[in-house]
């Protein structure tokens, strides 16, 4: 599966398994200036007579031609990573768009979309398991950043080993602290999306910001969407 900056082919039909994970003791006090973010994951079905966006949910099946899009907005200082692993075991970091973005263009109260602007990812006919990792932390996850940069820039013969390292590091986060899950989340106030990105070919102006939910956490928060294309 390959991603491009406009509408991408994914080769999916979705069944989502969802994990909410917090590296924090349940009931711990959360300050208002602590790590907070908005997160939205929207879908448009190609079979619908009119474009209607709906939230992605667990045990959701999608068809070829259906579209999906994610949105992230920072409401408190944190570092957010959105990573995709395709059916062939290959990784792509969907957000940040570049790791340099953490130093150059990483603002609170701004809607960041994957893919950028009004473009959507689109599902093609290819089958296989796909996984999306959403990870947020109060500190930069330098091990993941370092491994991904090596993976993205290495020659093909070394990718398999580095992909294994990447998967191992993500699994440490998404599996090690399941027992201590217990964060808070709520529906966010509806807010208009910030414009200014160039309109891409095949774009859809339907906004997913109205689907966003606010997530507050301590230290690390993670959701994993495991996608089964049938």
C-alpha positions in Angstrom: 0.0 0.0 0.0 1.3 3.4 -0.9 0.5 6.9 0.3 0.6 10.0 -1.8 -0.1 13.6 -0.9 -3.5 13.8 -2.6 -6.0 11.0 -2.8 -4.1 7.7 -2.1 -4.8 4.1 -2.8 -4.9 2.0 0.4 -6.2 -1.4 -0.6 -8.4 -1.8 2.4 -11.9 -2.8 3.7 -11.8 -2.0 7.3 -12.4 -3.8 10.6 -11.0 -1.8 13.4 -9.6 -3.0 16.7 -9.1 -0.2 19.2 -6.9 0.2 22.2 -6.8 3.3 24.4 -3.6 3.3 26.5 -2.4 5.8 29.1 1.0 5.5 30.9 -0.5 7.0 34.1 -2.2 5.8 37.2 -6.0 5.8 37.0 -7.5 8.7 38.8 -4.4 10.9 38.7 -5.0 14.6 38.7 -4.7 16.2 35.3 -3.7 19.9 35.1 -5.4 22.0 32.5 -2.0 22.8 30.9 -1.0 19.1 30.6 -0.9 17.1 27.4 -4.2 17.4 25.5 -5.2 16.9 21.9 -8.1 16.6 19.5 -8.4 13.5 17.3 -10.7 12.7 14.5 -10.9 9.8 12.1 -13.6 10.2 9.4 -14.9 8.0 6.6 -17.0 8.8 3.5 -18.7 5.8 1.8 -18.6 5.7 -2.0 -22.1 4.0 -2.0 -23.7 7.0 -0.4 -25.9 9.2 -2.6 -24.2 12.3 -1.2 -20.9 12.9 0.6 -21.6 12.2 4.2 -18.7 11.9 6.7 -19.0 9.5 9.6 -16.7 8.6 12.4 -14.5 5.5 12.0 -15.4 2.9 14.6 -14.6 -0.6 15.8 -15.7 -3.5 13.6 -16.2 -1.2 10.6 -16.2 -2.6 7.1 -15.4 -0.4 4.1 -15.3 -1.0 0.4 -13.1 0.0 -2.5 -13.7 3.6 -3.4 -14.5 4.6 0.2 -12.4 7.4 1.6 -10.8 8.2 5.0 -9.1 11.1 6.7 -7.5 11.9 10.1 -7.2 15.2 12.0 -4.9 16.2 14.9 -5.0 19.4 16.9 -2.8 20.2 19.9 -4.4 21.7 22.9 -1.6 21.3 25.3 2.1 20.6 24.8 2.7 17.1 23.4 4.2 15.2 20.5 1.9 13.2 18.2 2.9 10.5 15.8 0.5 8.8 13.3 2.2 5.8 11.8 0.9 3.3 9.2 2.0 -0.3 8.7 0.6 -1.8 5.5 -0.3 -5.4 4.5 3.3 -5.9 3.3 4.8 -4.8 6.6 6.0 -1.5 5.3 5.8 1.7 7.5 4.9 5.3 6.6 4.7 8.2 9.0 1.6 10.1 8.2 2.1 12.7 10.9 4.2 14.7 11.5 4.7 15.2 7.8 8.4 15.4 8.5 10.2 15.0 11.8 11.6 18.5 11.3 8.1 19.8 11.7 8.4 19.5 15.5 10.9 22.4 15.3 9.4 24.4 12.4 5.6 24.1 12.2 4.0 22.6 15.3 1.4 24.8 16.7 -1.5 24.5 19.2 -5.0 25.3 18.2 -4.3 24.4 14.5 -5.9 21.5 12.7 -3.4 19.2 11.0 -4.9 16.7 8.5 -3.7 13.4 7.1 -3.5 13.7 4.2 -3.0 17.5 4.0 -5.7 20.0 3.2 -8.9 18.7 1.5 -7.4 15.5 0.1 -8.6 12.1 1.3 -7.1 8.6 1.2 -9.1 6.3 -1.0 -9.4 2.5 -0.8 -8.5 0.4 -3.8 -9.0 -3.3 -4.4 -5.9 -4.7 -2.7 -6.5 -6.9 0.4 -4.5 -7.5 3.6 -4.1 -6.3 7.2 -3.3 -2.7 7.8 -2.5 -1.0 11.1 -2.6 2.6 12.1 -0.8 3.7 15.3 -1.7 7.0 17.0 0.9 7.8 19.7 1.1 11.0 21.8 3.7 11.7 24.4 4.7 14.6 26.7 8.2 14.1 25.4 9.6 13.3 21.9 9.9 9.6 21.3 13.5 9.7 20.0 13.9 5.9 19.7 10.9 5.7 17.3 12.1 8.8 15.4 15.6 7.5 15.0 14.5 4.0 13.9 11.9 5.5 11.4 14.5 7.8 9.9 16.9 4.9 9.4 14.1 2.8 7.9 12.9 5.5 5.5 16.4 6.2 4.2 17.9 2.8 4.0 18.4 0.5 1.0 15.8 -2.1 0.4 17.9 -5.0 1.7 17.9 -3.5 5.2 14.3 -2.5 5.4 13.0 -5.7 6.8 15.2 -5.7 9.8 14.5 -2.0 10.6 10.8 -2.6 10.1 11.0 -5.3 12.8 12.7 -2.8 15.1 10.0 -0.3 14.4 7.3 -2.8 15.1 8.9 -3.9 18.4 9.2 -0.3 19.6 5.6 0.5 18.8 4.4 -2.8 20.5 6.3 -1.7 23.7 4.0 1.3 23.8 0.8 -0.2 22.7 1.0 -3.4 24.7 3.1 -2.8 27.9 0.7 -0.4 29.7 -2.7 -1.8 28.8 -3.4 -2.5 32.5 -2.9 1.1 33.4 -5.2 2.6 30.8 -7.7 5.1 32.1 -7.4 8.4 30.4 -10.1 11.0 29.9 -11.7 12.0 26.6 -14.8 13.9 25.6 -16.4 15.3 22.5 -14.9 18.6 21.5 -16.7 21.7 20.6 -17.4 22.0 16.9 -14.8 24.3 15.4 -14.2 25.3 11.8 -11.1 23.9 10.2 -8.2 26.3 9.4 -7.8 26.8 5.7 -4.7 27.8 3.8 -3.5 24.5 2.3 -3.4 24.2 -1.4 -6.4 22.3 -2.8 -5.3 19.0 -4.3 -6.6 17.2 -7.3 -9.4 14.8 -6.3 -9.9 16.7 -3.0 -13.1 16.6 -1.0 -14.0 19.8 1.0 -16.0 17.8 3.6 -14.5 18.6 7.0 -14.0 16.0 9.8 -13.3 18.6 12.5 -16.8 18.1 13.8 -16.0 14.5 14.7 -13.1 15.4 16.9 -12.9 14.2 20.5 -10.6 15.7 23.1 -8.0 13.4 24.8 -6.2 14.3 28.0 -3.4 12.1 29.2 -0.3 11.8 31.3 3.0 10.8 29.7 1.9 8.5 26.8 -1.4 7.9 25.0 -1.9 5.4 22.2 -4.6 4.0 20.0 -4.1 1.2 17.5 -6.4 0.5 14.6 -5.9 -2.9 13.1 -7.6 -3.1 9.7 -8.6 -6.4 8.1 -9.4 -6.1 4.4 -11.7 -8.9 3.5 
